Amino acid sequence: MSPESRPVAGFQADPEFFRLEERTEFDAGLVLEVLQGRRLGVMFRGVIPAEAQKESVARFWSSPARRHREGEPSHYIGSYHWNKSTETYLAETEKITADVREVLDVPGSPWQSFRDGLADELARHGAVLRIAEHEGAEACPALVRAWDKEGSFALEPHEDEAQCGDPRQAGFEIQGVRDHEVCAVNMCVEHEEGGRLVIWNIRPDAESRRRLGIEHTGFSYPAEALAGFDELRIEVGRGDVYVFNGAYVHAVDASTGNRTNLSFLMGFIDDRTVVSWT
């Protein structure tokens, strides 16, 4: 059996944990439960105002800062920390943040509403939410991206925990999230067909990552190595906001047309601080 076809090893959650709660109104208390590792994830259906969706999409597609990423094909505005040194990530962020903010700062901004609501909830527990920092520089506030990859997955199976241990980012405060939970936040402002969120009930261990050669990237996991695990396939639509534990292997399945999201990662780095980055 090849290394790619051997099942991934790691932690599997109880069936009662392995589900996404659904709501039609935003509830920051549920988001906090995801951050605390007490809940896999939550889907807030249709909570982004229609005009905010429309304006976000218009600004994204008309922006001169929009780029196309090969390998993980997508149109995007923003900077990824993935597979880079801290210095490279923050230098890229400095150049692009104003363009990202131009897309985020629409009337009824879902990015701002989400952060304000979560910040208020955290304050009730003596904690704060802020953008991650390093030596006086801030991380990117969000990624705005639209997938355009053909095949079984628009975004291949991966997880977000491994990338937080990249030795090239030693000293960057986001690495403290490994002692807590790394959470993915996605806000869907444009969606045509397909593109479901897929989550497998497995948090891979370090040995599985080493065997697959993805120790510091978490990207990507062969589909055949995930075949034996329970999975969720969750429909996503315009106006939806969803948050989930990114340490579990997840993907975006095949989609038709544009699937445009505002997204970022976040997690506790100590008992009183939640930071976000991209």
Stockholm file with secondary structure:
# STOCKHOLM 1.0

chainA/1-278         MSPESRPVAGFQADPEFFRLEERTEFDAGLVLEVLQGRRLGVMFRGVIPAEAQKESVARFWSSPARRHREGEPSHYIGSYHWNKSTETYLAETEKITADVREVLDVPGSPWQSFRDGLADELARHGAVLRIAEHEGAEACPALVRAWDKEGSFALEPHEDEAQCGDPRQAGFEIQGVRDHEVCAVNMCVEHEEGGRLVIWNIRPDAESRRRLGIEHTGFSYPAEALAGFDELRIEVGRGDVYVFNGAYVHAVDASTGNRTNLSFLMGFIDDRTVVSWT
#=GR chainA/1-278 SS CCTTTSCCCEECCCTTTSSEEEESSCCHHHHHHHHTTSCSEEEETTCSCHHHHHHHHHHHHHCTTCEEETTTTEEEESCCCTTSCHHHHHHHHHHHHHHHHHHHCSTTCHHHHHHHHHHHHHHTTTCEEEECEETTEECCSCEEEEECCCSSEEEEEECSSGGGGCGGGTTCGGGGGGGSCCEEEEEEEEEEEECCEEEESCEECHHHHHHHTCTTTCBCCCGGGGTTSCEEEECCCTTCEEEEETTSCEEEECEEEEEEEEEEEEEEEETTEEEEEC
#=GC SS_cons         CCTTTSCCCEECCCTTTSSEEEESSCCHHHHHHHHTTSCSEEEETTCSCHHHHHHHHHHHHHCTTCEEETTTTEEEESCCCTTSCHHHHHHHHHHHHHHHHHHHCSTTCHHHHHHHHHHHHHHTTTCEEEECEETTEECCSCEEEEECCCSSEEEEEECSSGGGGCGGGTTCGGGGGGGSCCEEEEEEEEEEEECCEEEESCEECHHHHHHHTCTTTCBCCCGGGGTTSCEEEECCCTTCEEEEETTSCEEEECEEEEEEEEEEEEEEEETTEEEEEC
//
